[in-house]
Amino acid sequence: MQPPSNEALLPLRDVLLETFAVNEASNQLVLEHLHPRAWRAKPPGRNVRTIAAIFSHVHNIRRKWLRLSAPHLKLPPPLDRTHCTQRQARAALAQSATLCSQMLAEALANPTGRVKKFRRDGWAPPWPAGAAMVAYMLSHETHHRGQVCLLARQLGFPLPAKAAYSIWSWEKLWKQCGFTRPR
């Protein structure tokens, strides 16, 4: 059995890229509707990151993925978890999402793309660039977005119901990102 051609994989590539864009729209939605007092509020428990630190981590991890997997792309500046504002985080995440989308487009164009391996960390073995790379990136970000939503609630600043439900309105998010519909 022959593997599918690159042309046959284009619809899958496109939907993976669109899914990453919708993921970023979800991040932006949370940041837009997050109560400003929740941003730096001290979380309950020990060694728990603030919401500012969580979103800074997401951006800074994207920088690591880009640095290790797509060194030809210019890195955006890092975020300082102790000083960045919500506005700065929104802008930084939008910038790193654009670059990650470019990296993913190149990775999913394999074997002709420039990104051949996904290096998620210096200690981890590299993976072939592809769908598993996208799944890992989405899982990482979804995990932290869930942490933020739970932490905001625990701190007494839950997302407004409409915003919380909008995270699950992928048809609207898809459209907001300029795509026709989920495939």
C-alpha positions, -999 to +999 in steps of 0.1 A: +000+000+000+014+034-010+013+063+014-010+091+004+004+119-018+010+154-004-019+165-025-042+140-009-030+153+025-038+190+018-073+189+034-058+174+066-030+200+066-054+228+062-077+217+089-048+212+113-036+248+106-071+261+110-075+242+143-043+259+156-057+293+146-090+285+164-070+274+194-054+309+195-087+325+191-098+307+223-067+320+241-075+355+229-111+351+240-101+341+275-076+370+277-101+395+264-128+385+290-105+378+320-111+402+349-080+424+353-078+417+390-074+379+383-043+386+362-018+388+391-040+375+420-022+351+443-035+316+436-044+293+465-019+267+474+019+265+472+039+268+440+009+277+419+015+300+389-005+332+385-026+336+354+000+360+341+027+334+346+006+307+329+000+328+297+037+339+298+047+303+299+025+294+269+041+322+249+076+313+261+072+276+253+061+285+218+093+305+215+112+273+226+094+252+199+102+278+173+139+281+184+144+244+184+122+233+154+123+263+131+155+283+139+152+301+106+122+321+120+128+352+140+117+348+176+093+372+192+105+387+225+099+367+256+073+376+282+082+383+318+057+366+339+062+391+368+057+423+348+037+417+316+002+430+312-028+413+298-025+436+267+012+426+263+003+389+266-025+392+240-001+408+216+028+384+223+005+354+220-009+366+187+027+371+174+039+337+186+008+320+172+015+335+138+050+322+138+039+288+151+013+287+123+041+294+098+062+266+114+033+242+113+026+250+076+063+243+068+062+211+089+030+198+074+044+205+039+070+177+045+091+165+028+094+198+010+090+220+041+119+234+060+107+220+093+115+184+094+116+176+131+096+188+161+118+195+191+096+203+220+125+206+245+162+201+246+159+169+268+132+153+247+139+133+215+128+150+183+097+138+165+090+138+128+071+170+120+035+162+114+001+158+130+015+145+163+034+178+166+001+198+162-017+175+187+010+180+213+010+218+208-028+219+211-028+196+242-003+218+259-022+250+253-056+235+261-042+222+294-031+257+304-062+274+291-082+250+314-059+259+343-065+296+337-103+292+336-103+271+368-079+294+386-100+325+376-131+308+391-112+299+423-100+334+426-135+347+425-133+361+389-149+335+367-151+343+330-185+357+320-208+328+310-211+340+274-172+341+271-168+307+288-193+291+265-178+308+234-147+288+239-168+258+228-185+276+198-159+265+173-182+273+144-182+309+154-144+309+162-138+292+128-157+320+111-140+347+132-107+333+120-118+337+084-125+300+076-157+288+061-166+260+084-150+231+102-142+202+078 
